[in-house]
Amino acid sequence: MQPLRIALAQVAPRLGQLDENLARHRELIAEARDGSVDLVIFPELGLTGYLLQDLAAEVALRLDDPRLTDLAVAADGLSAVVSFVEESADHRLFIAAALLEEGRIRHVHRKLYLPTYGLFDERRFFAAGEQLRAVPSRLGVGLGIGICEDFWHLSVPQILALDGAHLLINVSSSPGRDLAASNEVGLGTATSWWTLMRTYAQLTTSVVVFVNRVGVEESISFWGGSQVIDPAGRVAFSAPMFDEGLFIVDVEPGDVRRERIALPLLRDERPGFIVREFERIVAARAGLGADATGEAADAALLGADATADEARRAGGPTG
C-alpha cells in the first residue's frame, strides 16, 4: 500500500468567530493540498473554539448549512476531518466531527462522552451522541473518529477497530493541567494522553492520530502536542507543545496489516462474549438481575455485618 500523508492542523481557533475560523480552515486545507497531503485533521471544535457556553447555539451549524457545504467543496481532492457544533433537526446541540470527502460530508461523529468534572461542564450545553461507527474512506483504509473524552473510555477505540478502522483519529481540545516536574515534559495532561494513545495503538494494532488544539481561552491554555502512533505503539511523530502549525507526517498503512498478522489481538477478541457480559451488567444495574458490584453487594455486606454483630452479642464466633 502507498504511504498516507497526514497533516495535523494544530490550530488556535478564535472563540465564537465562526467565519474567521472557516477562513483559517480553508487556508490550511489549501496549504495541505500544496503539500500533497491525503488527509488533514483539525482539533475538537476547531471551527468555533471550545469554551462557548451560551454562544454554542449562535455558532451551531446544521449539516446542510452552506458554509459547511462550501468547506467540503474546498476540501475536494483530499480528505479532511473538521469539528464544530452541530444542530440537529430537533434543535439539539452536539459536539461533532465530520469527515469531508469528494466535496461532501461523508460521515459525522457526535461526541459520546461529555465530561462534567473539574473545569468541564459540557453536559450542561450539549447532547450526547448515541452511535459509533467506523467508516470506509477514499484513502483505502477504514477510519474511526472519536472526540476528546471519547478516548478516555476504552470501549471506543476497541469498537472502532473491531468495526473496521485501521486509523483511529482523536480530535481534542485538551487544556493543560497538572504541572509537575515528575510528569513527562512537566505536564500531567500530556503524559496521560500520550500514554493512552500508545496503549490504544498497541492493543488495537492501529495507527492512532491525536490532534489537539493550542491557544488560550478565558485564561485556560491548550497545549497541543499532537501525535501519530504506529500500530506497534511507537511514536511516529510528535508536534511541539503550545505552537500553532500544520505538521505533515507520512504513515504506512501496510504496518497495520503486518502488525495484525504478527499480533492477532483483534482476531482473538470475543465480541459475543463481551456483549453477553455487558447485557448481564446492564440488567443488574437496572435491577433486573443480581448485581455483584452495586447495591446488591452493598446490601449483602450490610447483612453480613449485622450477622457478625449478633454473633458478637451472643458470644459466638464471627469468622
C-alpha positions in Angstrom: 0.0 0.0 0.0 1.1 3.6 -0.7 2.1 5.8 2.3 -0.6 8.2 3.5 0.4 11.8 4.0 -1.4 13.2 7.0 -1.5 16.9 8.1 -2.1 17.7 11.8 -3.7 21.1 11.9 -2.7 22.2 15.4 -4.7 25.5 15.4 -5.8 28.1 17.9 -9.4 28.9 16.9 -10.9 32.2 17.8 -13.7 31.7 20.3 -17.1 32.2 18.7 -15.6 33.6 15.5 -17.1 31.1 13.0 -16.4 32.9 9.8 -12.8 33.7 10.8 -12.2 30.0 11.8 -13.8 28.9 8.5 -11.4 31.1 6.6 -8.4 29.7 8.5 -9.6 26.1 7.8 -9.7 26.9 4.1 -6.2 28.4 4.2 -4.8 25.3 5.9 -6.6 22.9 3.5 -5.1 24.8 0.6 -1.6 24.5 2.3 -2.2 20.8 2.8 -3.1 20.3 -0.8 0.1 22.1 -1.9 2.0 19.6 0.3 0.3 16.6 -1.4 -1.5 15.7 1.8 -4.1 12.9 1.7 -5.8 13.7 5.0 -5.9 16.9 7.1 -7.2 16.7 10.6 -8.4 19.7 12.7 -9.0 19.6 16.5 -12.2 19.4 18.5 -14.4 22.5 17.9 -11.8 23.9 15.6 -14.5 25.9 13.8 -15.8 27.6 16.9 -13.5 27.5 19.9 -14.1 25.4 23.0 -15.5 27.4 25.9 -18.6 28.5 24.1 -21.2 28.0 26.8 -24.2 30.2 25.8 -22.5 31.0 22.5 -23.0 27.4 21.3 -26.4 28.0 19.8 -25.2 31.1 17.9 -22.4 29.2 16.1 -24.1 25.9 15.6 -24.3 24.5 12.1 -26.9 22.3 10.5 -25.4 19.6 8.3 -27.0 21.3 5.2 -25.5 24.7 6.2 -24.0 26.3 3.0 -20.9 27.3 5.0 -20.2 23.7 5.8 -21.0 22.6 2.2 -18.6 25.2 0.9 -15.8 23.9 3.2 -16.5 20.4 1.9 -16.1 21.7 -1.6 -12.9 23.5 -0.7 -11.5 20.1 0.6 -12.3 18.2 -2.6 -9.4 16.2 -3.7 -8.3 15.3 -0.2 -9.9 14.1 3.0 -10.5 16.4 6.0 -11.8 15.9 9.5 -13.3 19.1 10.9 -15.1 19.7 14.2 -18.0 22.1 15.1 -21.2 22.5 17.0 -23.9 20.6 15.1 -27.6 21.5 15.5 -29.9 18.6 14.8 -33.3 18.8 13.2 -34.9 18.8 16.6 -32.6 21.6 17.8 -30.3 19.6 20.0 -26.7 20.7 20.0 -23.8 18.2 19.6 -20.0 18.5 19.6 -19.4 16.9 16.2 -16.6 15.9 13.9 -17.2 15.4 10.2 -15.2 13.6 7.5 -15.2 15.6 4.3 -14.5 13.7 1.1 -15.2 14.3 -2.6 -16.9 17.6 -2.0 -19.4 16.4 0.6 -19.9 15.3 4.2 -19.1 11.6 4.2 -19.5 10.8 7.9 -20.4 12.6 11.1 -19.4 11.5 14.6 -21.2 13.1 17.6 -19.3 13.1 20.9 -20.4 10.3 23.1 -19.0 11.2 26.5 -19.4 14.7 27.8 -17.3 15.4 30.8 -18.7 17.2 33.8 -15.8 17.0 36.2 -13.0 19.5 37.0 -13.3 22.5 34.8 -15.6 20.7 32.3 -19.3 21.4 32.0 -20.2 20.0 28.6 -23.4 18.1 29.6 -25.0 21.4 30.5 -24.8 22.7 26.9 -24.7 19.7 24.7 -26.5 16.4 24.0 -24.5 13.1 23.9 -24.2 11.1 20.7 -25.6 7.6 20.5 -23.8 5.9 17.6 -20.3 4.8 17.0 -19.2 3.7 13.5 -16.0 3.2 11.6 -16.2 4.4 8.0 -14.5 3.4 4.8 -12.7 6.3 3.1 -11.3 7.3 -0.2 -7.9 6.6 1.3 -8.3 2.9 1.1 -8.4 2.4 4.9 -11.1 2.4 7.5 -11.3 5.5 9.7 -12.6 5.6 13.3 -13.2 9.1 14.8 -13.6 10.0 18.4 -13.7 13.4 20.1 -11.5 14.1 23.2 -13.2 12.4 26.2 -14.5 9.6 24.0 -11.0 8.1 24.1 -11.0 8.1 27.9 -13.4 5.2 27.6 -11.6 2.1 26.4 -14.6 0.7 24.6 -14.5 3.4 22.0 -11.2 2.6 20.2 -11.9 -1.1 20.6 -15.3 -0.8 18.9 -13.9 1.3 16.1 -11.1 -1.2 15.4 -13.5 -4.1 15.5 -15.8 -2.2 13.2 -13.1 -1.9 10.5 -11.0 1.1 11.4 -7.3 0.9 10.6 -6.7 4.6 11.5 -8.1 5.8 14.9 -8.4 9.6 15.0 -9.0 11.6 18.2 -9.7 15.3 17.8 -9.2 17.1 21.1 -9.4 20.4 23.0 -7.4 19.3 26.0 -6.4 22.1 28.4 -3.1 21.9 30.2 -3.4 20.6 33.8 -1.2 19.0 36.5 2.0 20.9 36.2 4.8 19.0 38.0 8.4 18.2 37.3 7.7 14.5 37.9 5.5 14.3 34.8 6.7 13.6 31.3 7.6 17.1 29.8 6.3 18.6 33.1 2.6 18.3 32.2 0.4 15.6 33.5 -2.2 16.0 30.9 0.3 15.3 28.1 1.7 12.3 30.0 -1.8 10.8 30.3 -2.9 11.5 26.7 0.3 10.1 25.2 0.1 7.0 27.4 -3.5 6.4 26.3 -2.6 6.8 22.6 0.3 4.4 22.7 -1.8 1.9 24.6 -4.7 2.0 22.1 -2.4 1.8 19.1 -0.8 -1.4 20.5 -3.9 -3.0 21.8 -5.9 -2.4 18.6 -2.9 -2.7 16.3 -4.0 0.5 14.6 -2.4 3.8 13.6 -3.6 6.4 16.1 -3.7 10.1 15.3 -4.2 12.6 18.2 -4.8 16.2 17.1 -5.0 18.7 20.0 -5.5 22.5 19.7 -3.4 25.3 21.1 -4.1 28.8 22.2 -5.8 30.4 25.3 -9.5 30.9 26.1 -10.7 32.6 29.3 -7.2 32.1 30.9 -7.2 28.3 30.0 -4.2 27.2 27.9 -4.5 24.3 25.4 -1.2 22.5 25.0 -1.1 20.9 21.5 1.4 18.1 21.5 -0.4 16.3 18.7 0.9 12.8 17.8 0.9 10.0 15.4 1.5 6.5 16.9 2.2 3.4 14.8 0.3 0.1 15.3 3.2 -1.2 17.5 2.7 1.6 19.9 5.7 3.6 18.8 5.6 7.4 18.4 6.0 8.1 14.7 5.6 11.9 15.1 5.1 14.4 17.8 4.2 18.0 17.2 5.6 20.8 19.5 3.6 21.8 22.6 1.8 25.1 22.5 2.9 26.0 18.9 0.4 26.5 16.2 1.1 25.0 12.8 0.3 22.4 10.1 2.5 19.4 10.7 2.8 16.8 8.0 3.8 13.2 8.5 3.8 10.1 6.3 2.4 6.9 7.7 2.5 3.3 6.3 -0.9 1.6 6.2 0.9 -1.6 5.4 2.2 -1.5 9.0 -1.3 -2.2 10.2 -1.5 -5.4 8.1 1.9 -6.5 9.2 1.2 -5.9 12.9 -2.3 -7.5 12.9 -0.9 -10.7 11.3 2.1 -10.9 13.7 0.0 -10.0 16.8 -3.6 -11.1 16.1 -5.2 -9.3 19.1 -8.3 -8.2 17.1 -8.7 -11.6 15.6 -8.8 -13.1 19.1 -11.3 -10.7 20.6 -14.6 -12.2 21.5 -17.3 -9.6 20.9 -20.1 -12.1 21.6 -18.7 -12.9 25.0 -18.3 -9.1 25.7 -21.9 -8.4 24.7 -23.3 -11.2 26.9 -21.3 -9.9 29.9 -22.4 -6.3 29.2 -26.0 -7.4 29.0 -25.7 -9.1 32.4 -24.1 -6.0 33.9 -26.7 -3.6 32.3 -29.6 -5.8 33.6 -28.1 -5.9 37.1 -27.7 -2.2 37.2 -31.3 -1.8 36.1 -32.5 -4.0 38.9 -33.3 -6.9 36.6 -30.7 -9.3 37.9 -28.2 -10.0 40.6 -25.7 -7.2 41.0 -22.3 -8.4 42.3 -20.7 -5.0 42.4 -23.5 -2.5 43.1 -26.4 -2.1 45.5 -26.9 -5.8 46.0 -23.3 -6.2 47.1 -23.7 -3.3 49.5 -26.9 -4.9 50.9 -25.1 -8.3 51.3 -22.2 -6.6 53.1 -24.6 -4.8 55.5 -26.3 -8.2 56.1 -23.0 -9.8 56.9 -22.1 -7.0 59.3 -25.4 -7.4 61.1 -24.9 -11.2 61.4 -21.4 -10.6 62.9 -22.8 -8.1 65.4 -25.4 -10.6 66.5 -22.8 -13.3 66.9 -20.6 -11.0 69.0 -23.5 -10.1 71.2 -24.2 -13.9 71.7 -20.6 -14.6 72.4 -20.2 -16.8 69.4 -17.7 -16.9 66.5 -17.7 -14.1 64.0 -15.5 -15.5 61.2 
